[in-house]
Amino acid sequence: MSNPVSLIAGLLGLVSLAVAALYWLVPAGALPAFFPGFEAGSDHIHVSHAFGALIVGLLLLAVAWFQRARRA
């Protein structure tokens, strides 16, 4: 592959979408301890973290798509 930017952006976009789903579906007390927003014993859902990760993931996927389209 001559342009790894699209591959890296695509993979990071997918990881960010998975993180967004994790923030949306899992309460703060059940998040992994290294995630921002972890609060032991909390039932709070971090909606703002989920939206932030969703926006970053969609932007990275858009970058990957435009990088691939520019090469074609």
C-alpha positions in Angstrom: 0.0 0.0 0.0 1.6 3.3 -1.1 -0.5 5.6 1.2 -0.8 4.3 4.7 -2.6 7.4 5.9 -6.0 6.1 4.7 -5.4 2.8 6.4 -4.3 4.3 9.7 -7.1 6.9 9.7 -9.7 4.2 8.9 -8.5 1.9 11.7 -8.4 4.7 14.2 -11.9 5.7 13.1 -13.2 2.3 13.8 -11.5 2.1 17.2 -13.0 5.5 18.0 -16.5 4.3 17.0 -16.0 1.3 19.3 -15.0 3.6 22.2 -18.1 5.7 21.5 -20.3 2.7 21.7 -18.6 1.7 25.0 -19.1 5.1 26.5 -22.8 5.0 25.4 -23.6 1.5 26.6 -21.5 1.0 29.8 -21.9 3.0 33.0 -18.9 4.9 34.4 -18.3 2.4 37.1 -17.9 -0.5 34.6 -15.6 1.3 32.2 -11.9 0.2 32.2 -10.0 2.1 34.8 -7.7 3.8 32.2 -10.6 5.4 30.3 -11.3 9.1 31.1 -14.6 9.3 33.0 -14.1 6.1 35.1 -15.9 6.6 38.4 -15.9 3.5 40.7 -19.4 2.5 41.6 -21.1 5.1 39.4 -24.2 4.4 37.2 -23.7 7.6 35.2 -23.5 7.2 31.4 -21.0 9.6 29.8 -23.0 10.9 26.8 -20.7 13.8 26.1 -17.7 11.4 25.9 -19.7 9.2 23.6 -20.6 12.1 21.3 -17.0 13.3 21.3 -15.6 9.9 20.4 -18.4 9.5 17.7 -17.4 12.8 16.1 -13.7 12.0 16.1 -14.4 8.5 14.6 -16.6 9.9 11.8 -14.0 12.6 11.0 -11.2 10.0 10.8 -13.4 7.8 8.6 -14.0 10.8 6.3 -10.3 11.5 6.1 -9.6 7.9 5.2 -12.4 8.0 2.6 -11.1 11.2 1.0 -7.5 9.9 1.0 -8.6 6.8 -0.9 -10.9 8.8 -3.3 -8.1 11.2 -4.1 -5.8 8.3 -5.2 -8.4 6.7 -7.5 
